[in-house]
Amino acid sequence: MTETPPNPTSALVLFSGGQDSATCLAWALERYERVETVGFDYGQRHAVEMRARLNVRDAMLRALPRLAGRLGSDQVVDLTGFGAIGETAMTTDRAIEIGARGLPTTFVPGRNLVFLSVAAALADRRGLDVLVGGMCETDFSGYPDCRRDTIEAMGRALSLGLDKPVPIETPLMALTKAQTWALADRVGGAALVDLIVEDSHTCYRGDRAHRHAWGYGCGECPACDLRAAGWAEWTASA
């Protein structure tokens, strides 16, 4: 982790509207006096993700009323040109499988690196102290840009490039999906857990037709598998 300014009071959350970023948003609201969000339109196949993030933001105000005053503005950055480069299962009609390099076809090359660069520039302009992202290597799905080493190296590069500390907080980095559910429950109780179940979106196939105990999704893609397994483990131990 890169050097953090003393007593940071503000944060910019990389916010997709999925389970992880929703949990990170609640985590940031608990810690910082001013929290803003940024989303990225990189040509995702399913527009449901972009709608979900707005629903989650609105619902967060009701789920965490004591912290609602800390939630500031939201911005969406158009990265559709970048998304078109990868031709992955996230941006084109392609099967979700393991590709020739041994990586899943849902891997968008360099996505988190680009997201963090853009977020750092926005945070600099907005005067925000810390970046917060939902990257996690414990439930590693084959994405090399989710690894702790990658994020720490990126933080150092951004700090050099902007000539100031650019701390990147990744509160989920060492957590399993079950522990992520538990974190949401600790921060916001049943109201936050219900929000994540009902409003967040994780399914790679954009399925909002099938409702499960853990939320909406196809129930078959890797993202749904992780979310469902985490829910089952957490509820069994709760």
Phi, psi and omega per residue, in radians:
M1 nan 2.444 -3.135
T2 -1.385 2.901 -3.124
E3 -1.041 2.366 3.130
T4 -1.806 2.349 3.091
P5 -1.023 2.609 3.132
P6 -1.072 2.333 3.074
N7 0.882 0.998 3.100
P8 -1.097 2.453 -3.102
T9 -2.078 -0.057 -3.066
S10 -2.461 2.716 -3.091
A11 -2.590 2.656 3.000
L12 -2.020 2.082 -3.104
V13 -1.693 2.186 3.002
L14 -1.287 1.974 -2.818
F15 -2.224 1.929 -3.136
S16 -1.730 -0.319 -3.055
G17 1.620 0.129 3.075
G18 -1.534 3.133 -3.128
Q19 -1.004 -0.820 -3.053
D20 -1.156 -0.820 -3.100
S21 -1.244 -0.517 3.061
A22 -1.140 -0.741 3.101
T23 -1.127 -0.703 3.115
C24 -1.141 -0.637 3.106
L25 -1.105 -0.800 3.103
A26 -1.088 -0.737 3.098
W27 -1.013 -0.786 -3.135
A28 -1.174 -0.694 3.129
L29 -1.082 -0.556 3.124
E30 -1.226 -0.446 -2.992
R31 -1.870 -0.486 -3.010
Y32 -2.073 2.561 -3.081
E33 -1.299 -0.462 -3.119
R34 -2.369 2.142 -3.094
V35 -2.286 2.228 3.045
E36 -2.076 2.887 -3.122
T37 -2.226 2.678 3.056
V38 -2.383 2.370 3.073
G39 -2.079 2.828 -3.073
F40 -2.261 2.149 3.019
D41 -1.652 1.733 -3.122
Y42 -1.903 0.431 3.118
G43 1.434 0.527 3.099
Q44 -0.912 2.466 3.140
R45 -1.088 -0.533 -3.001
H46 -2.004 1.914 -3.137
A47 -1.129 -0.233 -3.139
V48 -0.995 -0.542 -3.139
E49 -1.117 -0.727 -3.127
M50 -1.225 -0.543 3.074
R51 -1.289 -0.676 -3.094
A52 -1.065 -0.668 -3.072
R53 -1.123 -0.608 3.102
L54 -1.236 -0.692 3.112
N55 -1.103 -0.725 -3.133
V56 -1.154 -0.743 3.116
R57 -1.033 -0.821 -3.136
D58 -1.107 -0.759 -3.122
A59 -1.176 -0.500 -3.139
M60 -1.072 -0.596 3.136
L61 -1.113 -0.601 3.128
R62 -1.441 -0.609 -3.104
A63 -1.271 -0.563 -3.106
L64 -2.182 1.109 -3.051
P65 -1.037 -0.533 -3.121
R66 -1.217 -0.336 -3.117
L67 -1.946 -0.010 -3.012
A68 -1.023 -0.579 -3.115
G69 -1.171 -0.236 -3.136
R70 -1.503 -0.285 -3.062
L71 -1.413 2.041 -3.118
G72 -1.729 -2.535 -2.963
S73 -1.340 2.850 3.100
D74 -2.185 2.447 3.067
Q75 -2.303 2.547 3.067
V76 -2.042 2.255 -3.114
V77 -1.839 2.284 -3.133
D78 -1.426 1.918 3.105
L79 -2.128 0.540 -3.065
T80 -1.110 -0.548 3.096
G81 -1.122 -0.707 3.094
F82 -1.152 -0.779 -3.109
G83 -1.036 -0.549 -3.111
A84 -1.217 -0.360 -3.090
I85 -1.159 -0.720 -2.984
G86 -1.285 -0.545 -3.071
E87 0.859 0.948 -3.109
T88 -1.772 3.088 3.117
A89 -1.194 -0.211 3.095
M90 -1.455 -0.365 -3.059
T91 -2.131 -0.242 3.131
T92 -2.336 2.890 3.135
D93 -1.353 1.560 -3.041
R94 -2.447 2.570 -3.115
A95 -1.134 2.538 3.056
I96 -1.541 1.903 -3.055
E97 -2.778 3.122 3.057
I98 -1.527 2.208 -3.082
G99 -1.475 -3.046 -3.052
A100 -1.110 -0.503 -3.121
R101 -1.479 0.009 -3.102
G102 1.475 0.162 3.107
L103 -1.864 2.619 3.110
P104 -1.164 2.597 -3.127
T105 -1.239 -0.111 3.023
T106 -1.433 -0.128 3.113
F107 -1.265 2.113 3.075
V108 -1.701 1.894 -3.008
P109 -0.965 2.171 3.054
G110 1.327 0.139 -3.024
R111 -1.009 -0.916 -3.107
N112 -1.152 -0.518 3.103
L113 -1.159 -0.751 3.093
V114 -1.171 -0.795 -3.139
F115 -0.995 -0.799 -3.102
L116 -1.171 -0.645 3.098
S117 -1.102 -0.820 -3.139
V118 -1.153 -0.746 3.138
A119 -1.093 -0.687 3.131
A120 -1.120 -0.693 3.100
A121 -1.134 -0.726 3.125
L122 -1.160 -0.752 3.126
A123 -1.083 -0.668 3.097
D124 -1.082 -0.786 -3.141
R125 -1.165 -0.624 -3.075
R126 -1.560 -0.070 3.129
G127 1.229 0.650 -3.129
L128 -1.754 2.432 -2.948
D129 -1.405 -0.651 -2.906
V130 -2.340 2.494 2.953
L131 -1.675 2.461 3.111
V132 -2.204 2.187 -3.132
G133 -2.316 2.716 -3.080
G134 -1.633 0.369 3.139
M135 -1.083 2.497 -3.058
C136 -2.593 2.219 3.135
E137 -1.783 -0.181 3.126
T138 -1.186 -0.787 3.045
D139 -1.663 0.766 -3.037
F140 -0.970 2.188 -3.106
S141 -1.868 0.354 -3.136
G142 1.625 0.263 -3.113
Y143 -1.756 1.828 -3.093
P144 -1.138 -0.357 3.140
D145 -1.509 0.176 3.009
C146 -1.789 -0.075 -3.057
R147 -1.306 2.602 3.135
R148 -0.984 -0.763 -3.119
D149 -1.037 -0.703 3.133
T150 -1.107 -0.830 -3.086
I151 -1.150 -0.709 3.126
E152 -1.143 -0.708 3.098
A153 -1.131 -0.683 3.121
M154 -1.133 -0.691 3.092
G155 -1.062 -0.714 3.108
R156 -1.142 -0.744 -3.135
A157 -1.106 -0.753 3.129
L158 -1.157 -0.656 3.114
S159 -1.110 -0.705 3.088
L160 -1.168 -0.779 -3.071
G161 -1.189 -0.534 3.138
L162 -1.755 -0.058 3.093
D163 1.011 0.737 3.076
K164 -2.905 2.795 3.097
P165 -1.089 2.335 3.038
V166 -2.159 1.420 -3.140
P167 -1.232 2.411 3.092
I168 -2.084 1.940 3.120
E169 -1.586 2.266 3.126
T170 -2.229 1.388 -3.009
P171 -1.116 -0.295 -3.111
L172 -1.735 -0.010 -2.960
M173 -0.911 -0.729 -3.071
A174 -1.823 0.209 -3.076
L175 -1.748 2.543 2.941
T176 -1.378 2.988 3.096
K177 -1.122 -0.612 3.080
A178 -1.078 -0.726 3.128
Q179 -1.219 -0.487 3.065
T180 -1.184 -0.735 3.034
W181 -1.044 -0.733 -3.126
A182 -1.126 -0.664 3.110
L183 -1.102 -0.771 3.101
A184 -1.047 -0.721 3.134
D185 -1.130 -0.677 3.131
R186 -1.165 -0.725 -3.091
V187 -1.276 -0.783 -3.001
G188 -2.234 0.086 3.098
G189 1.103 -2.741 -3.067
A190 -1.065 -0.579 -3.120
A191 -1.081 -0.744 -3.141
L192 -1.273 -0.710 3.095
V193 -1.053 -0.776 3.126
D194 -1.097 -0.680 3.098
L195 -1.040 -0.821 -3.115
I196 -1.119 -0.712 3.115
V197 -1.082 -0.840 -2.985
E198 -1.455 -0.633 -2.935
D199 -1.938 -0.479 -3.116
S200 -1.319 2.775 -3.124
H201 -2.348 2.245 -3.119
T202 -2.169 -0.477 -3.012
C203 -0.969 2.239 3.129
Y204 -1.142 -0.421 -3.096
R205 -1.624 0.057 3.087
G206 1.202 0.412 -3.046
D207 -1.387 2.035 3.018
R208 -2.013 0.241 -3.103
A209 -1.599 -0.452 -3.046
H210 -1.892 2.084 -3.108
R211 -1.764 2.200 3.092
H212 -2.038 3.030 3.112
A213 -1.027 -0.554 -3.093
W214 -1.608 -0.076 3.134
G215 2.332 -2.851 -3.083
Y216 -1.673 2.501 3.090
G217 2.866 2.983 -3.121
C218 -1.208 -0.448 -3.117
G219 1.382 0.101 -3.060
E220 -2.205 -0.462 -3.088
C221 -1.309 2.874 -3.115
P222 -1.018 -0.634 -3.141
A223 -1.145 -0.746 3.091
C224 -1.139 -0.700 3.137
D225 -1.034 -0.798 -3.135
L226 -1.117 -0.796 -3.097
R227 -1.128 -0.773 -3.138
A228 -1.132 -0.749 -3.133
A229 -1.129 -0.706 3.110
G230 -1.124 -0.725 3.104
W231 -1.075 -0.787 -3.119
A232 -1.088 -0.747 -3.131
E233 -1.166 -0.751 -3.103
W234 -1.173 -0.811 -3.097
T235 -1.179 -0.525 3.122
A236 -1.213 -0.495 -3.085
S237 -1.725 -0.193 -3.066
A238 -1.230 nan nan
